[in-house]
């Protein structure tokens, strides 16, 4: 099942953070996290606030669906019962691509730069290493998100492609969308 048991870790500045897979009862808090993120931190997110129509009940269904899939997982980071980070990994559905999955990662702005994103990714990599069917982890990132690109490269992701002018911002500027990948190395 797509599940990670709760673990605690200490950030660079000695803040204690909990990592775990959410349960259906976390759906309202997860829904609030996503809505807050979309309304306040749109710079690097593909979805705009007006496009987010998921209800808390639908968020619960999403959690339950991914929990049941062998090749998918959700990991949340919490501080004092508040969700401050989210990573969702979804394995491909087609047989010829079942060895691949992709993820999205978000950390609340006040908590960035403390190693939370790195720990979420490392937990994903550890989880993937326990699943023989997954051989490659993929992601997409806006070309102007230098901090995220630096993080991804530091844990082993390489740039595999670039879609020129794939993102058009509200102010009319264009950004490239970078595809990155990490092949799982098993001993």
Residue pairs with C-beta under 8 A, 6 or more apart in sequence:
1 67
1 68
1 70
2 21
2 66
2 67
2 68
2 69
2 70
2 71
2 72
2 73
2 74
2 89
3 21
3 67
3 73
4 19
4 20
4 21
4 73
4 75
4 123
4 127
5 20
5 21
6 18
6 19
6 20
7 18
7 19
7 20
7 123
8 16
8 17
8 18
8 19
9 16
9 17
9 19
9 119
10 16
10 17
11 17
11 114
11 115
11 116
12 114
12 115
13 114
15 79
15 114
16 79
17 77
17 78
17 79
17 84
17 116
17 119
18 77
18 78
18 79
19 75
19 76
19 77
19 78
19 119
19 120
19 123
20 75
20 76
20 78
21 67
21 73
21 74
21 75
21 76
22 30
22 63
22 74
22 76
23 63
24 60
24 63
24 64
26 63
26 76
26 83
27 56
27 57
27 59
27 60
27 63
28 56
28 59
29 81
29 82
29 83
30 59
30 63
30 76
30 83
30 86
31 54
31 55
31 56
31 59
32 83
33 83
33 84
33 86
33 108
34 52
34 54
34 59
34 86
35 49
35 52
36 108
37 45
37 106
37 108
38 45
38 47
38 48
38 49
38 52
39 49
40 109
41 106
41 108
41 109
42 48
42 49
43 144
44 141
44 142
44 144
44 145
44 148
45 106
46 167
54 62
63 74
66 72
66 73
66 74
66 88
66 90
67 74
69 90
69 91
70 91
70 131
70 133
71 90
71 91
71 92
71 98
71 101
71 131
71 133
71 134
72 88
72 89
72 90
72 91
72 101
73 88
73 89
73 124
73 127
74 86
74 87
74 88
74 89
75 86
75 87
75 88
75 89
75 120
75 123
75 124
75 127
76 83
76 85
76 86
76 87
77 83
77 84
77 85
77 86
77 107
77 111
77 116
77 119
77 120
78 84
79 111
83 108
84 107
84 108
84 110
84 111
84 116
85 105
85 106
85 107
85 108
85 111
85 116
85 117
85 120
86 104
86 105
86 106
87 103
87 104
87 105
87 106
87 120
87 121
87 123
87 124
88 103
88 104
89 101
89 102
89 103
89 124
89 127
89 128
89 137
90 101
90 102
90 103
91 98
91 100
91 101
91 133
91 134
92 98
92 99
92 100
92 101
98 133
99 133
99 134
99 135
99 136
100 134
100 135
100 136
100 137
100 138
101 128
101 134
101 136
101 137
101 138
102 137
102 138
102 139
102 140
103 124
103 137
103 138
103 139
104 139
105 117
105 120
105 121
105 139
105 148
107 116
107 117
107 120
112 147
113 147
117 148
117 151
118 151
118 154
118 155
121 151
121 152
121 155
122 155
124 137
125 137
125 155
125 182
125 184
128 134
128 137
128 184
129 184
129 186
134 184
135 183
135 184
136 181
136 182
136 183
136 184
137 157
137 181
137 182
137 184
138 160
138 179
138 180
138 181
138 182
139 152
139 157
139 179
139 180
139 181
140 177
140 178
140 179
140 180
141 148
141 149
141 152
141 177
141 178
141 180
142 148
142 167
142 175
142 176
142 177
142 178
143 149
143 162
143 175
143 176
143 177
143 178
144 175
149 178
149 180
152 180
153 180
155 182
156 182
157 180
157 181
157 182
158 180
158 181
158 182
159 178
159 179
159 180
160 179
160 180
160 181
161 178
161 179
162 176
162 177
162 178
162 179
163 176
163 177
163 179
164 176
165 174
165 175
165 176
166 174
166 175
166 176
166 177
167 174
167 175
167 176
167 177
168 174
169 175
